[in-house]
């Protein structure tokens, strides 16, 4: 069920992104799809997190209610996507040069090495490091608890660990735990950290590809994969990586808004940038 929620979250976000950014207007095509999946993952997490907290306030945050709402939302978006589907637009072709292949191979190798290192780190820090288990995961456990336990996440007794911090990350982890039958498995925050890390990487590479071409995008990905200051954050399960995703998403959407034709499309992307900000 945990995987079902993750997949549904990304799908909901992707369907929303697909309406705002027709693929035919972005090139290369692979970057257009990757861009929408990356934005959809982070946007979907934000929406699902907010939905879960609203259901908590309404005393309706049960497994059956959450699953029903998510499936109905997904079905509605799929139906709208099929009914309102635009006529197919030819995607602009971009040149492929010989040096893209060795750069792409180096990037794939770097991603595999980094992923292996992240798995090793996650095994040694199941609930993350200091801030993760004192703030984000602790509050997630309260939010995932039975009855009115979630109110304790705002207790004055937690003043030393910032009960005023935003709930996006903790709320999403709590909902995944709810879907897992109330088991506070460390796999949930680990997978959430993986999702945000993959989203930052995918968003950076795809956005640079759309703006500057494939070669620059591959180089940008390699730079990120060699940034030790960034790569030490994901498996610490800190909020720095989710925060960096929403910063980057805001900048990307502002850029896309400035390059689109037509007031309506500009306004939609500008509003989305504001929402991610």
C-alpha positions in Angstrom: 0.0 0.0 0.0 2.9 2.3 0.6 4.1 1.9 -3.0 0.5 2.5 -4.2 0.4 5.8 -2.4 3.8 6.9 -3.8 2.7 5.9 -7.3 -0.6 7.7 -7.0 1.0 10.8 -5.6 3.4 11.1 -8.6 0.5 10.3 -11.0 -1.7 13.0 -9.6 1.1 15.6 -9.8 2.1 14.5 -13.3 -1.5 14.8 -14.6 -1.7 18.3 -13.2 1.6 19.3 -14.8 0.6 17.8 -18.2 -2.3 20.2 -18.5 -0.1 23.2 -17.8 2.8 22.2 -20.0 2.0 20.5 -23.4 4.9 18.3 -24.3 5.0 19.5 -27.9 6.2 23.0 -26.8 9.3 21.6 -25.0 12.3 20.0 -26.4 14.0 17.5 -26.3 11.0 15.2 -25.7 12.7 13.1 -23.0 13.4 16.3 -21.1 9.7 17.4 -21.4 8.4 14.2 -19.8 11.1 14.1 -17.2 10.4 17.7 -16.3 6.7 17.0 -15.7 7.4 13.8 -13.7 9.9 15.7 -11.5 7.5 18.6 -10.9 4.6 16.2 -10.5 6.4 14.2 -7.8 7.1 17.2 -5.6 3.8 18.9 -6.3 1.9 15.6 -5.6 3.7 15.2 -2.3 2.7 18.7 -1.3 -1.0 18.1 -2.3 -1.2 14.7 -0.6 0.4 16.1 2.5 -2.1 18.9 2.7 -5.0 16.6 2.1 -3.9 14.3 4.9 -3.7 17.2 7.4 -7.2 18.5 6.3 -8.6 15.0 6.9 -6.9 15.0 10.3 -8.7 18.2 11.2 -12.0 16.7 10.0 -11.4 13.5 12.0 -11.5 11.5 8.7 -7.9 10.5 8.3 -8.7 6.7 8.0 -7.1 4.4 5.5 -10.4 3.9 3.7 -11.2 7.6 3.4 -7.7 8.5 2.3 -7.5 5.7 -0.3 -11.0 6.6 -1.7 -10.2 10.3 -2.0 -6.9 9.6 -3.8 -8.4 7.1 -6.2 -11.3 9.5 -7.0 -8.9 12.4 -7.6 -6.8 10.2 -9.8 -9.8 9.0 -11.8 -11.1 12.6 -12.2 -7.7 13.8 -13.5 -7.4 10.9 -15.9 -10.9 11.5 -17.2 -10.2 15.3 -17.6 -6.9 14.6 -19.3 -8.6 12.3 -21.9 -11.6 14.7 -22.5 -9.5 17.8 -22.7 -6.6 16.3 -24.5 -5.0 18.8 -26.9 -4.4 18.0 -30.5 -0.9 16.4 -30.9 1.8 19.0 -31.5 5.1 18.1 -33.2 7.9 18.2 -30.7 10.9 20.3 -31.8 13.9 18.1 -32.7 17.2 18.8 -31.0 20.6 17.7 -32.4 22.4 14.8 -30.9 26.2 15.0 -30.9 28.7 12.3 -30.4 30.0 13.6 -27.0 26.5 13.2 -25.5 27.0 9.5 -25.4 30.2 9.4 -23.2 28.7 12.2 -21.0 25.5 10.2 -20.7 27.4 7.0 -19.8 29.4 8.9 -17.2 26.2 10.3 -15.7 24.6 6.9 -15.5 27.7 5.5 -13.8 27.8 8.4 -11.3 24.1 7.9 -10.5 24.6 4.2 -9.8 27.6 4.9 -7.5 25.6 7.6 -5.6 22.6 5.4 -5.3 24.7 2.6 -3.9 26.3 5.0 -1.4 22.9 6.3 -0.4 21.6 2.7 0.2 24.6 2.0 2.4 24.1 5.2 4.4 20.4 4.5 4.8 21.2 1.1 6.3 23.4 2.8 9.0 21.0 5.7 9.7 17.5 4.2 9.5 15.7 7.2 10.9 18.2 9.8 9.7 20.4 12.0 11.7 19.8 14.5 14.5 17.1 16.9 13.0 15.4 14.0 11.2 14.5 11.9 14.2 14.1 14.9 16.6 11.8 16.9 14.4 10.5 15.5 11.1 10.1 11.8 12.0 9.1 12.5 15.6 6.2 14.7 14.5 5.3 12.3 11.8 4.8 9.6 14.5 2.4 11.9 16.3 0.5 12.7 13.1 0.2 9.0 12.3 -1.0 8.1 15.8 -4.6 7.1 16.7 -7.4 9.5 17.6 -6.2 12.9 18.8 -2.5 12.0 19.1 -1.6 14.3 16.2 -2.3 17.4 18.4 0.8 16.5 20.4 3.0 17.5 17.5 2.3 21.1 18.5 2.9 20.6 22.2 4.8 23.3 24.0 7.0 20.5 25.5 8.5 20.2 22.0 9.5 23.9 21.9 13.2 22.9 21.7 12.6 21.0 18.4 10.6 23.7 16.6 6.9 22.7 16.6 6.3 25.7 14.4 8.2 24.2 11.4 6.1 23.3 8.3 4.3 20.0 8.2 4.8 19.0 4.6 7.5 16.4 5.1 6.2 15.1 8.4 2.6 14.9 7.2 3.5 13.0 4.0 5.6 10.4 6.0 2.7 10.1 8.5 0.3 9.3 5.7 2.6 6.6 4.3 2.7 5.1 7.8 -1.1 5.2 8.0 -1.2 3.3 4.7 1.3 0.8 6.1 -1.2 -0.1 8.9 0.3 2.2 11.5 3.7 0.6 11.4 6.4 3.3 11.7 8.8 1.6 9.3 12.0 3.4 8.7 11.6 2.5 5.0 9.0 5.2 4.7 11.2 8.3 5.4 14.0 6.6 3.5 11.9 6.3 0.4 10.6 9.8 0.8 14.2 11.0 0.9 14.9 9.0 -2.3 11.9 10.6 -4.1 13.0 14.1 -3.3 16.6 13.4 -4.3 15.5 11.9 -7.6 13.2 14.8 -8.2 15.9 17.4 -7.6 18.2 15.5 -10.0 15.6 15.0 -12.6 14.3 18.5 -12.4 17.8 20.0 -12.8 18.8 17.8 -15.7 15.5 18.2 -17.6 15.2 22.0 -17.0 18.7 22.6 -18.2 18.1 20.4 -21.2 15.0 22.5 -22.2 16.9 25.8 -21.6 20.4 25.0 -22.9 20.4 21.6 -24.6 21.3 18.0 -23.8 25.1 18.5 -23.4 24.7 21.2 -20.8 22.0 19.1 -19.0 24.4 16.1 -18.7 27.1 18.3 -17.4 24.7 19.8 -14.8 23.8 16.3 -13.7 27.5 15.3 -13.3 28.2 18.5 -11.2 25.3 17.6 -8.9 26.4 14.0 -8.6 29.9 15.1 -7.5 28.6 17.7 -4.9 29.4 16.1 -1.6 27.7 18.9 0.4 24.4 18.1 -1.4 24.7 14.3 -1.4 25.3 14.0 2.3 21.8 15.5 3.0 19.3 12.9 1.5 19.9 10.0 3.8 20.3 12.3 6.8 16.6 12.8 6.0 16.8 16.5 6.6 14.4 19.0 5.0 17.2 20.6 3.0 16.7 18.4 0.0 12.9 19.0 -0.2 13.5 22.7 0.3 16.0 22.7 -2.5 13.5 21.0 -4.7 10.8 23.7 -4.2 13.3 26.5 -4.7 14.5 24.9 -7.9 10.9 24.2 -9.1 10.0 27.8 -8.4 12.9 29.1 -10.6 12.1 26.6 -13.4 8.5 27.6 -13.5 9.3 31.3 -13.5 11.7 30.7 -16.4 9.0 28.7 -18.3 6.4 31.3 -17.7 8.7 33.9 -19.2 9.3 31.8 -22.4 5.7 30.7 -23.1 3.4 32.4 -25.6 0.0 33.6 -24.6 -1.2 35.3 -21.4 -3.2 32.3 -20.1 -0.2 29.9 -20.2 2.1 32.5 -18.7 -0.4 33.1 -15.9 -0.9 29.4 -15.1 2.9 28.8 -14.9 3.4 31.9 -12.8 0.6 30.8 -10.4 2.3 27.3 -10.2 5.6 29.0 -9.4 3.9 30.9 -6.6 2.4 27.7 -5.2 5.8 25.9 -5.2 7.4 28.9 -3.6 
